[in-house]
Amino acid sequence: MLRGQCHCGAISYEMPETTFHSALCHCTDCRRHAGAPMVAWGLVPADQLTVHGTPKVYASSEHGRRHFCAECGTSLFYTNDVIFPGRVDVQTATLDDPGKLPVQLHVQIADRIPWMETAHELPMFERFPTG
């Protein structure tokens, strides 16, 4: 089992190590909700996700529901009974060890921010640069 939690720890969860997909989503909705250029997701059966605490649920579209911590604002889960009934997409960057669930693909690249295509070519620093 993989474990994760929100930033403040009010909500924690356990999920299986095997997912239907592990993807980086570039859609406008994910980017806007997370405030990030893309969001990492792992899709699991709803009955195999154990959640401790009660996330707040936001209807982000006609069928989409985003689940987040009402205390600290951390986005945690996404459900959509039309697209994937009985399954939950977990934001895998909230895992205690996100490296245990490597991403397999990019989705919704039609909405990708153009500079994300070459972001891997930018200078990189182990920590925030000084000076």
C-alpha positions in Angstrom: 0.0 0.0 0.0 1.1 3.6 -0.7 0.3 6.3 1.8 -0.2 10.0 1.4 -1.8 13.0 3.0 -2.6 16.7 2.6 -0.2 19.4 3.6 -1.5 19.9 7.2 -2.2 16.1 7.8 -5.9 16.5 8.5 -6.6 14.0 5.6 -4.5 11.0 5.0 -5.1 8.0 2.7 -3.8 4.6 1.6 -4.0 3.4 -2.0 -2.8 0.3 -3.9 0.6 0.3 -5.6 -1.1 -0.9 -8.9 -3.1 1.7 -10.8 -5.1 1.8 -14.0 -2.8 4.6 -15.1 -0.2 7.0 -13.6 -0.3 10.1 -15.7 0.7 13.8 -15.9 -2.4 15.8 -16.9 -2.0 19.1 -18.7 -5.7 20.1 -18.9 -6.7 23.6 -18.1 -9.0 22.4 -15.2 -6.3 20.5 -13.5 -3.8 23.3 -13.9 -6.2 26.0 -12.7 -7.3 23.9 -9.6 -3.7 23.0 -8.6 -2.0 26.2 -9.6 0.6 24.1 -11.3 1.6 23.5 -14.9 0.5 19.9 -14.7 -0.8 17.4 -12.2 0.2 13.8 -11.5 -2.6 11.3 -11.1 -3.0 7.6 -10.3 -6.3 6.0 -11.0 -7.4 3.3 -8.5 -10.6 1.4 -7.7 -12.7 3.5 -5.3 -13.1 0.5 -3.0 -9.3 0.2 -2.7 -8.7 3.8 -1.5 -9.0 4.3 2.2 -9.4 7.9 3.3 -9.0 9.2 6.9 -10.7 12.6 7.4 -13.3 14.2 5.3 -12.3 16.1 2.1 -14.4 19.0 0.9 -15.9 18.2 -2.6 -16.1 20.8 -5.3 -18.2 20.2 -8.5 -15.6 21.4 -11.0 -17.7 20.4 -14.1 -21.0 18.7 -14.9 -19.7 15.3 -13.8 -16.2 16.0 -12.3 -15.7 16.3 -8.5 -12.5 17.6 -7.0 -11.8 16.5 -3.4 -9.5 18.6 -1.2 -8.6 19.5 2.4 -10.8 22.3 3.7 -8.1 23.2 6.2 -5.0 23.6 4.1 -6.4 23.5 0.5 -4.4 20.5 -0.7 -6.1 18.9 -3.7 -6.2 15.2 -3.3 -8.7 13.3 -5.4 -10.8 13.6 -8.6 -13.9 11.5 -9.3 -16.1 11.4 -12.4 -18.8 8.7 -12.6 -19.2 9.2 -16.3 -15.5 8.9 -17.4 -14.4 6.3 -14.9 -17.2 5.0 -12.7 -16.1 3.3 -9.5 -12.6 4.7 -9.7 -10.8 7.6 -8.0 -7.9 9.6 -9.5 -5.4 10.3 -6.7 -3.0 13.3 -6.9 0.2 11.3 -6.5 2.4 14.2 -5.6 0.6 14.0 -2.2 2.0 10.5 -1.6 4.6 10.2 1.2 7.0 8.8 -1.4 5.7 9.8 -4.9 8.8 8.2 -6.5 7.2 4.8 -5.7 4.6 5.4 -8.5 6.4 6.5 -11.6 4.3 8.3 -14.2 3.6 6.4 -17.4 2.2 9.0 -19.8 1.1 12.6 -20.4 -2.6 13.3 -21.1 -4.5 16.3 -22.3 -1.4 17.8 -24.0 -3.7 19.8 -26.3 -4.0 22.1 -23.3 -0.3 22.0 -22.3 1.4 25.3 -21.6 3.7 25.8 -24.6 6.8 26.3 -22.5 6.3 23.0 -20.7 7.4 21.2 -23.9 11.0 22.3 -23.4 11.0 22.8 -19.6 13.4 19.9 -19.1 16.0 22.0 -21.1 16.1 24.8 -18.5 19.0 25.2 -16.0 18.5 23.0 -12.9 19.6 23.5 -9.3 19.6 21.1 -6.4 18.1 23.8 -4.2 17.0 27.4 -4.7 19.9 29.3 -6.3 21.6 32.1 -4.3 23.0 35.3 -5.7 
